Each structure stands twice: as C-alpha cells, then as structure tokens.
Amino acid sequence: MTSDEYCQDKAAKSGSSFYYSFRFLPEQQRQAIIALYAFCREVDDTVDEISDKELAATKLEWWRNEIILTFKGEATHPVGKSLQSALENFDLHEEYFMEIIDGMAMDLDQFTYPSFKNLALYCHRAASVVGLLSVEIFGYQDRATLKYAENLGMALQLTNIIRDVREDAERGRIYLPQDELDKYNVKADDLFNLKSSPELIELLKFQTERAKTYYQKAMQALPDCDRYSQRTGLIMAAIYEATLDEIEKDGFGVMQRRISLTPLRKLWLAWRTARREKRLHRQQK
C-alpha cells in the first residue's frame, strides 16, 4: 500500500462528510486534501482511542516530530510521506499543523470550557486552522477568503459539538461553555448521565443559532471570485447545515441518538452544490 493509498483508506473508512466533498476535486488537490484529512484523523484518533493520557501525549509529541521531519523531506509515516508530496505543490505552513496538534492536546487536559472565549480557541485550533490549510490547497485570489475559512471552521466545529453532545459526555468531555450551562440551568452531571431536559434543548437552540451565525459570516466573507475554487468548503457547509437542520427537526434529541445524514443524501448534496457552483462560475466568465 502506497502512502497515498493509506490516506485514501483512512479517509474512506472514517465515513466523514469531508470525504464526499473531496470527490469533485482535480487529482493534485484531492491528493493533498486527503493527506491533510488523514493527518487530522491520526491526531484526533490518538486522543479519542488511547485511554492512557501519558501515552496519548507521547504519541502527539511523536506527531510533532513527524511534522518537523515531513517539512525536511524526511517523513517516516505514510501520512507524513503523503503530505511531503502535497508540500511540493502547495504552500502549507508548518505552524498550522502544530496548531492542530495543540488543539488535540487540549482534549487531554481540558474537559470543560469556562466560556465561549475559551472554547473558541479550541475550535480555532481544531477546525479553523484546517480551513486555512484547505484554502491554500483549493486556491484563492482574495485574502478575504481566509476570513471565510476561519468562520466556516468555527461553524463546522460548533455543529459537531451540538451533534456529539452525548458521545463527548461518554468520554467525560463537555464542550458547551460552563457559563452558558449555568445560564440555562443545565447541570454537568445531567450530561454525564446522558439526561436530556427542556433546559438542555433551549441551550442547544442557542448553540444552533450561534453556529448559523458563523455559517452566515463565512458566506458573507467569501468573495465571488473565489467561490468556485472553494466549492469543496461550500459542499461541507451544505452537508453540515443540513445536519443541523435535521437536529432541529428531531427536537434536539442528541442525548438519545446520533443524528446524521445518509451517505446517499450527503452525495446528493455534494453533487447539487458542485453543480450549482459550476453553473455560477460559467455565468461569471
């Protein structure tokens, strides 16, 4: 198995919505974004699947060193080797990869967040930085597109937090800010006991409106000249916003079940969005 095949397999097995958005990219961009995604999966799995905190921290340090080696052209891991190929074609910054690892490291020590300000740092490291790297791969003309990427990353991560309240609580983590839990009279113990309540539903409604605001900020920041190059991000936005809509329609039953879209619907949303952006791009010429 080649390094690119390893990354492809990693991405396909994850079942993530990201994989559906990659299908519409040219080969060079697809190779790079899949390598980036595989890296994100590796470091995220390190935190989620290794129960020994010290072992997980050691593994993250290993990945820091692997990134250093990757940028020297001396990668040892299939993901690092695949990223080396991406570095030949795209201007990807080493410090962004380190920031992603910093975000994953937060999960080893921080299980709650006092306020949204604290949570926003985590979202920036875990998602917005990935967006900034992705923008470099997709290409852009206007630097305003970087602001689009930051806001879209926030929106996607906040959607994940809303969708995964139960799974995160089962891991002993709460990403809903503590001051907002207090405001809505939601007890941390209730979340850890997987208990839903009218108060939690109101809090999740508030979080949903915040996520929608970030989607709006992202779309407002994206210049028309970069819409087509950034169509992969627009596909992600379509899939995640549809997921958020489903959570709302379900009455925020996230403590009872994981709410997600079927693979067929994700593929249809990806196709529809790609087709729309292609049509708009032709009209601009």
Secondary structure, DSSP 4 states (H G I P E B T S, - for coil): --HHHHHHHHHHHHT-HHHHHHTTS-HHHHHHHHHHHHHHHHHHHHHHH---HHHHHHHHHHHHHHHHHHHHT---SHHHHHHHHHHHHS---HHHHHHHHHHHHHHHH-S--SSHHHHHHHHIIIIIHHHHHHHHHH--SSTHHHHHHHHHHHHHHHHHHHHTHHHHHHTT---S-HHHHHHTT--HHHHHTT---HHHHHHHHHHHHHHHHHHHHHHHHS-GGGTTTTHHHHHHHHHHHHHHHHHHHTTS-TTTS-----HHHHHHHHHHHHHHHHHHHHHH-
